[in-house]
Amino acid sequence: MKTNPLYKGLLDKSIASMISAIEIYNKPDFQYREETFTILAINAWELLFKAHILKLNNYKTRSIYELQPATLKDGSLSKTRKVIAKNRIGNPKTISILIAISILESRKLLPKNLRDNVEALIELRDNAVHFYNMNPIARPIQELGFACIRNYIAILKAWSVPIDLHQYNLFLMPLAYIDEKKFVESALTDEQGRYIQLLQEKLKHKDKDGDYDIAISIELDFKKGNSIEAIGMKFDPNGVSITLSEEERKSRYPHTYKEIVEKCKERYSDFKCGTKFNEIMKEIKKNDKLAYNRKLYPNNPKSQIATFYNAGIMHELDNHYTRK
């Protein structure tokens, strides 16, 4: 099936912009790291939003152009007819990212946590000039960045964007050269303080959504010795297997069967807890990346065993049900 060239062009530029943002952020010595990452990441989001709006409107270019009232012969503005707005050199102006967000929200296509994350990054981009000393807020910005990348990948999948993500390394380095001592030694400017307050306020009212985040907390635990736990890892189907502690498994598989059912009721328009669902869950239980059987009371040898699920189960269920 042939892909609309404008749609594909917007997607390609969006991916390129996000990869550039990550590459800049991951450089070991880059003095304008946070601001540059934010500018490029927001550009990636804006292009992706416009691409999806274009698709929703059957690839009509007018749908992503900024419209303004037409000027009538008598010089007055029309109340009904609108024309495409032009920029300073006469080219058509496209809608802003805030307008794009509003359009997607009106169609219930933009999760609240994702929107709040993007808006927090927009605020940083728009006010970057006021952040004279970035050290005090470097860690909160990195936490926004982690969530930004996770949300970006999740929405690409949710919108069925025709891009193979396996060819890209879409991740931020887990240690972004942040000096913890500077958090204590540095003082926040008024602008930085207000920005931190904005982030805190958004986090207080975030949705409990397993797919999208406003910010992802960074917690580092350095351990001595030859333990495999001291080595950074990522999943490789041909890699060496490792053993997780009981606490780590609880963190990795936090959801009960009942919680998954409730999430499905909220998430899907055609969901029924019946034979079809039970068959799907039966297959999911065979996947140790999505399900884990553990004792309710680990220290009790007679304890009942229950199955708990990873948040990634929702992506698998997306293949079987229709999202609202």
Kinemage of the C-alpha trace (Angstrom):
@kinemage 1
@onewidth
@group {chain A} dominant
@subgroup {mainchain}
@vectorlist {calphas} color= white
{ca met a 1} P 0.000 0.000 0.000
{ca lys a 2} L 1.397 3.392 -1.076
{ca thr a 3} L 1.957 5.888 1.745
{ca asn a 4} L 1.027 9.548 1.311
{ca pro a 5} L 4.347 11.362 0.614
{ca leu a 6} L 3.600 14.359 2.880
{ca tyr a 7} L 2.553 12.046 5.716
{ca lys a 8} L 5.683 9.926 5.299
{ca gly a 9} L 7.868 13.034 5.066
{ca leu a 10} L 6.496 14.392 8.343
{ca leu a 11} L 7.042 11.031 10.063
{ca asp a 12} L 10.607 10.697 8.765
{ca lys a 13} L 11.485 14.206 9.920
{ca ser a 14} L 9.873 13.543 13.295
{ca ile a 15} L 11.968 10.427 13.853
{ca ala a 16} L 15.108 12.210 12.651
{ca ser a 17} L 14.474 15.090 15.041
{ca met a 18} L 13.936 12.780 18.030
{ca ile a 19} L 17.084 10.778 17.241
{ca ser a 20} L 19.050 14.039 16.950
{ca ala a 21} L 17.685 15.131 20.337
{ca ile a 22} L 18.848 11.875 21.924
{ca glu a 23} L 22.266 11.980 20.267
{ca ile a 24} L 22.863 15.530 21.489
{ca tyr a 25} L 21.728 14.656 25.004
{ca asn a 26} L 24.014 11.645 25.166
{ca lys a 27} L 27.176 13.557 24.280
{ca pro a 28} L 29.626 13.466 27.216
{ca asp a 29} L 30.404 17.198 27.163
{ca phe a 30} L 27.666 19.384 25.769
{ca gln a 31} L 26.930 22.635 27.591
{ca tyr a 32} L 23.458 23.292 26.160
{ca arg a 33} L 22.229 19.722 26.610
{ca glu a 34} L 18.782 20.148 28.157
{ca glu a 35} L 17.674 23.078 26.024
{ca thr a 36} L 18.823 21.491 22.757
{ca phe a 37} L 17.208 18.164 23.607
{ca thr a 38} L 13.961 19.944 24.410
{ca ile a 39} L 13.915 22.028 21.216
{ca leu a 40} L 14.507 18.984 19.013
{ca ala a 41} L 12.130 16.731 20.980
{ca ile a 42} L 9.306 19.269 20.744
{ca asn a 43} L 9.961 19.579 17.011
{ca ala a 44} L 9.646 15.785 16.754
{ca trp a 45} L 6.323 15.827 18.619
{ca glu a 46} L 4.948 18.683 16.516
{ca leu a 47} L 5.759 16.899 13.262
{ca leu a 48} L 4.262 13.644 14.552
{ca phe a 49} L 1.057 15.387 15.687
{ca lys a 50} L 0.676 17.101 12.308
{ca ala a 51} L 1.263 13.819 10.487
{ca his a 52} L -1.486 12.126 12.492
{ca ile a 53} L -3.928 15.010 11.983
{ca leu a 54} L -3.188 14.806 8.263
{ca lys a 55} L -3.969 11.079 8.314
{ca leu a 56} L -7.188 11.621 10.279
{ca asn a 57} L -8.339 14.068 7.584
{ca asn a 58} L -7.690 11.732 4.642
{ca tyr a 59} L -4.370 13.467 3.895
{ca lys a 60} L -5.968 16.831 3.091
{ca thr a 61} L -3.123 19.327 3.367
{ca arg a 62} L -5.493 22.099 4.438
{ca ser a 63} L -6.104 20.229 7.718
{ca ile a 64} L -2.646 21.165 9.041
{ca tyr a 65} L -2.623 24.751 7.763
{ca glu a 66} L -3.443 27.736 9.945
{ca leu a 67} L -6.677 29.346 8.730
{ca gln a 68} L -7.807 32.943 9.069
{ca pro a 69} L -10.962 34.879 8.019
{ca ala a 70} L -10.937 35.898 4.363
{ca thr a 71} L -10.789 39.600 3.556
{ca leu a 72} L -13.871 40.806 1.651
{ca lys a 73} L -13.872 43.424 -1.122
{ca asp a 74} L -14.911 46.138 1.325
{ca gly a 75} L -11.927 45.349 3.563
{ca ser a 76} L -13.933 43.636 6.289
{ca leu a 77} L -13.315 40.088 7.459
{ca ser a 78} L -15.612 37.266 6.455
{ca lys a 79} L -17.510 35.518 9.260
{ca thr a 80} L -17.830 32.271 7.336
{ca arg a 81} L -15.071 31.905 4.733
{ca lys a 82} L -11.507 31.160 5.829
{ca val a 83} L -8.269 31.149 3.884
{ca ile a 84} L -4.803 29.756 4.599
{ca ala a 85} L -2.642 32.180 6.585
{ca lys a 86} L 0.733 33.097 5.085
{ca asn a 87} L 4.070 33.767 6.767
{ca arg a 88} L 6.350 36.738 6.152
{ca ile a 89} L 7.593 35.453 2.797
{ca gly a 90} L 4.185 34.325 1.585
{ca asn a 91} L 4.359 30.596 2.307
{ca pro a 92} L 1.455 28.788 4.003
{ca lys a 93} L 1.638 28.677 7.809
{ca thr a 94} L 0.992 25.351 9.523
{ca ile a 95} L -0.780 25.013 12.851
{ca ser a 96} L 1.217 25.338 16.063
{ca ile a 97} L 1.933 22.399 18.325
{ca leu a 98} L -0.571 23.753 20.873
{ca ile a 99} L -3.323 23.822 18.250
{ca ala a 100} L -2.343 20.297 17.184
{ca ile a 101} L -2.591 19.147 20.799
{ca ser a 102} L -6.043 20.742 21.089
{ca ile a 103} L -7.270 18.984 17.917
{ca leu a 104} L -6.032 15.569 19.058
{ca glu a 105} L -7.425 16.065 22.554
{ca ser a 106} L -10.841 16.921 21.144
{ca arg a 107} L -10.813 13.493 19.479
{ca lys a 108} L -9.644 11.815 22.693
{ca leu a 109} L -6.429 10.665 21.007
{ca leu a 110} L -3.953 12.254 23.394
{ca pro a 111} L -3.517 10.733 26.890
{ca lys a 112} L -3.301 13.283 29.701
{ca asn a 113} L 0.133 12.167 30.926
{ca leu a 114} L 1.592 12.439 27.446
{ca arg a 115} L 0.100 15.900 26.985
{ca asp a 116} L 1.434 17.094 30.353
{ca asn a 117} L 4.907 15.785 29.517
{ca val a 118} L 4.945 17.600 26.169
{ca glu a 119} L 3.572 20.808 27.706
{ca ala a 120} L 6.284 20.727 30.388
{ca leu a 121} L 8.919 20.407 27.667
{ca ile a 122} L 7.306 23.258 25.710
{ca glu a 123} L 7.481 25.428 28.813
{ca leu a 124} L 11.185 24.640 29.142
{ca arg a 125} L 11.796 25.420 25.468
{ca asp a 126} L 9.912 28.713 25.623
{ca asn a 127} L 11.694 29.867 28.769
{ca ala a 128} L 15.154 28.366 28.203
{ca val a 129} L 16.738 31.811 28.060
{ca his a 130} L 15.909 32.349 31.745
{ca phe a 131} L 17.673 29.224 32.974
{ca tyr a 132} L 21.117 30.680 33.578
{ca asn a 133} L 22.406 27.700 35.582
{ca met a 134} L 20.882 24.391 34.506
{ca asn a 135} L 22.587 22.206 37.102
{ca pro a 136} L 19.835 22.423 39.746
{ca ile a 137} L 17.157 21.207 37.333
{ca ala a 138} L 19.231 18.831 35.208
{ca arg a 139} L 17.805 15.756 36.928
{ca pro a 140} L 14.115 16.755 36.619
{ca ile a 141} L 14.719 17.489 32.932
{ca gln a 142} L 16.285 14.071 32.434
{ca glu a 143} L 13.280 12.465 34.111
{ca leu a 144} L 11.049 14.349 31.664
{ca gly a 145} L 13.309 13.136 28.863
{ca phe a 146} L 12.984 9.477 29.834
{ca ala a 147} L 9.196 9.816 29.864
{ca cys a 148} L 9.284 11.735 26.562
{ca ile a 149} L 11.060 8.876 24.759
{ca arg a 150} L 8.840 6.213 26.337
{ca asn a 151} L 5.684 8.147 25.408
{ca tyr a 152} L 6.949 8.730 21.872
{ca ile a 153} L 7.476 5.026 21.259
{ca ala a 154} L 4.148 4.123 22.886
{ca ile a 155} L 2.116 6.578 20.791
{ca leu a 156} L 3.819 5.447 17.567
{ca lys a 157} L 2.561 1.946 18.343
{ca ala a 158} L -0.889 3.129 19.468
{ca trp a 159} L -1.347 5.118 16.246
{ca ser a 160} L -0.038 2.233 14.117
{ca val a 161} L 2.598 4.455 12.534
{ca pro a 162} L 4.236 2.587 9.617
{ca ile a 163} L 7.793 2.838 10.957
{ca asp a 164} L 10.065 -0.026 12.011
{ca leu a 165} L 11.396 1.144 15.387
{ca his a 166} L 13.880 -1.733 15.721
{ca gln a 167} L 16.396 0.055 13.501
{ca tyr a 168} L 16.665 2.993 15.912
{ca asn a 169} L 18.287 3.356 19.328
{ca leu a 170} L 15.613 5.433 21.018
{ca phe a 171} L 16.950 5.730 24.552
{ca leu a 172} L 18.677 8.227 26.801
{ca met a 173} L 21.832 7.186 28.580
{ca pro a 174} L 20.912 6.151 32.145
{ca leu a 175} L 23.747 8.245 33.585
{ca ala a 176} L 23.643 11.630 31.904
{ca tyr a 177} L 26.752 12.976 33.589
{ca ile a 178} L 24.807 14.619 36.414
{ca asp a 179} L 26.849 15.611 39.446
{ca glu a 180} L 24.625 14.935 42.478
{ca lys a 181} L 26.692 17.306 44.664
{ca lys a 182} L 25.604 20.268 42.587
{ca phe a 183} L 21.993 19.752 43.645
{ca val a 184} L 22.918 20.773 47.182
{ca glu a 185} L 25.431 23.451 46.326
{ca ser a 186} L 23.383 25.316 43.728
{ca ala a 187} L 20.502 27.679 44.356
{ca leu a 188} L 17.443 27.826 42.156
{ca thr a 189} L 16.692 31.075 40.340
{ca asp a 190} L 13.097 32.326 40.562
{ca glu a 191} L 12.447 31.050 37.027
{ca gln a 192} L 13.815 27.600 37.819
{ca gly a 193} L 11.821 27.446 41.037
{ca arg a 194} L 8.580 28.245 39.227
{ca tyr a 195} L 9.383 25.609 36.607
{ca ile a 196} L 9.956 22.929 39.265
{ca gln a 197} L 6.641 23.925 40.864
{ca leu a 198} L 4.945 23.489 37.492
{ca leu a 199} L 6.344 19.955 37.159
{ca gln a 200} L 5.338 19.061 40.705
{ca glu a 201} L 1.798 20.303 40.103
{ca lys a 202} L 1.450 18.221 36.939
{ca leu a 203} L 2.756 15.128 38.727
{ca lys a 204} L 0.180 15.554 41.494
{ca his a 205} L -2.649 15.241 38.975
{ca lys a 206} L -1.255 12.625 36.601
{ca asp a 207} L -3.399 9.771 35.332
{ca lys a 208} L -2.618 6.235 36.456
{ca asp a 209} L -1.910 5.088 32.920
{ca gly a 210} L 0.510 2.219 32.335
{ca asp a 211} L 1.487 3.402 28.843
{ca tyr a 212} L 2.373 7.050 29.341
{ca asp a 213} L 4.280 9.109 31.908
{ca ile a 214} L 4.892 12.759 32.716
{ca ala a 215} L 8.308 11.991 34.203
{ca ile a 216} L 10.190 8.793 35.033
{ca ser a 217} L 12.063 8.799 38.321
{ca ile a 218} L 15.796 8.090 38.247
{ca glu a 219} L 17.165 6.007 41.093
{ca leu a 220} L 20.780 4.853 41.062
{ca asp a 221} L 22.139 2.092 43.260
{ca phe a 222} L 25.844 1.333 42.895
{ca lys a 223} L 27.008 -1.991 44.332
{ca lys a 224} L 30.493 -3.371 44.790
{ca gly a 225} L 31.521 -6.881 43.896
{ca asn a 226} L 31.187 -9.115 40.879
{ca ser a 227} L 27.414 -9.334 40.967
{ca ile a 228} L 25.590 -9.288 37.643
{ca glu a 229} L 23.362 -6.636 39.263
{ca ala a 230} L 26.204 -4.132 38.901
{ca ile a 231} L 26.155 -4.407 35.101
{ca gly a 232} L 23.862 -2.348 32.847
{ca met a 233} L 21.658 -4.608 30.734
{ca lys a 234} L 19.009 -4.674 28.048
{ca phe a 235} L 16.921 -7.565 26.741
{ca asp a 236} L 18.448 -9.803 24.096
{ca pro a 237} L 16.613 -13.003 23.080
{ca asn a 238} L 19.991 -14.704 22.696
{ca gly a 239} L 21.519 -13.209 25.833
{ca val a 240} L 22.449 -14.684 29.182
{ca ser a 241} L 19.530 -15.210 31.555
{ca ile a 242} L 19.611 -13.525 34.967
{ca thr a 243} L 17.742 -14.033 38.217
{ca leu a 244} L 15.673 -11.261 39.776
{ca ser a 245} L 15.027 -10.937 43.488
{ca glu a 246} L 11.455 -11.286 44.785
{ca glu a 247} L 11.219 -7.529 45.323
{ca glu a 248} L 12.433 -6.869 41.801
{ca arg a 249} L 9.835 -9.260 40.420
{ca lys a 250} L 7.087 -7.500 42.387
{ca ser a 251} L 8.184 -4.235 40.814
{ca arg a 252} L 8.368 -5.737 37.335
{ca tyr a 253} L 5.045 -7.606 37.568
{ca pro a 254} L 2.816 -5.343 39.698
{ca his a 255} L -0.661 -6.016 38.238
{ca thr a 256} L -3.223 -8.618 39.292
{ca tyr a 257} L -5.731 -10.312 36.987
{ca lys a 258} L -8.510 -8.118 38.407
{ca glu a 259} L -6.523 -4.945 37.715
{ca ile a 260} L -5.912 -6.029 34.114
{ca val a 261} L -9.649 -6.609 33.636
{ca glu a 262} L -10.437 -3.127 34.962
{ca lys a 263} L -7.805 -1.581 32.688
{ca cys a 264} L -9.321 -3.393 29.719
{ca lys a 265} L -12.808 -2.069 30.524
{ca glu a 266} L -11.443 1.469 30.555
{ca arg a 267} L -9.222 1.028 27.513
{ca tyr a 268} L -11.283 -0.955 24.970
{ca ser a 269} L -14.671 -0.381 23.394
{ca asp a 270} L -15.280 -4.043 22.510
{ca phe a 271} L -13.923 -5.755 25.620
{ca lys a 272} L -15.776 -8.612 27.322
{ca cys a 273} L -14.413 -10.757 30.114
{ca gly a 274} L -15.354 -14.065 28.572
{ca thr a 275} L -14.010 -17.019 26.597
{ca lys a 276} L -11.982 -14.908 24.149
{ca phe a 277} L -10.273 -12.987 26.945
{ca asn a 278} L -9.539 -16.145 28.928
{ca glu a 279} L -7.927 -17.778 25.879
{ca ile a 280} L -5.754 -14.711 25.311
{ca met a 281} L -4.714 -14.616 28.963
{ca lys a 282} L -3.921 -18.322 28.847
{ca glu a 283} L -1.378 -17.632 26.082
{ca ile a 284} L -0.034 -14.565 27.850
{ca lys a 285} L 0.680 -16.618 30.977
{ca lys a 286} L 3.135 -18.644 28.889
{ca asn a 287} L 5.177 -15.492 28.190
{ca asp a 288} L 7.542 -14.926 31.109
{ca lys a 289} L 8.124 -11.343 29.966
{ca leu a 290} L 4.468 -10.526 30.600
{ca ala a 291} L 3.405 -12.869 33.405
{ca tyr a 292} L 4.950 -14.323 36.520
{ca asn a 293} L 3.611 -16.871 39.005
{ca arg a 294} L 4.662 -16.115 42.561
{ca lys a 295} L 3.662 -16.996 46.084
{ca leu a 296} L 1.427 -14.534 47.871
{ca tyr a 297} L 3.574 -15.126 50.962
{ca pro a 298} L 7.098 -16.015 49.780
{ca asn a 299} L 8.302 -17.227 53.181
{ca asn a 300} L 5.409 -19.628 53.583
{ca pro a 301} L 5.996 -22.938 51.724
{ca lys a 302} L 2.225 -23.602 51.756
{ca ser a 303} L 1.326 -20.190 50.352
{ca gln a 304} L -1.052 -19.960 47.399
{ca ile a 305} L 0.430 -19.078 44.023
{ca ala a 306} L -1.013 -16.231 41.948
{ca thr a 307} L -0.145 -14.787 38.535
{ca phe a 308} L 0.982 -11.181 38.275
{ca tyr a 309} L 1.438 -9.189 35.084
{ca asn a 310} L 3.852 -6.703 33.544
{ca ala a 311} L 2.422 -3.391 32.245
{ca gly a 312} L 3.505 -4.473 28.761
{ca ile a 313} L 0.541 -6.837 28.687
{ca met a 314} L -1.625 -3.951 27.484
{ca his a 315} L 0.379 -3.677 24.270
{ca glu a 316} L -0.300 -7.359 23.610
{ca leu a 317} L -4.020 -6.927 24.338
{ca asp a 318} L -4.087 -3.971 21.918
{ca asn a 319} L -3.692 -6.576 19.152
{ca his a 320} L -6.982 -8.214 20.120
{ca tyr a 321} L -9.284 -5.326 21.092
{ca thr a 322} L -10.237 -1.881 19.839
{ca arg a 323} L -9.043 1.082 21.879
{ca lys a 324} L -11.587 3.741 22.796
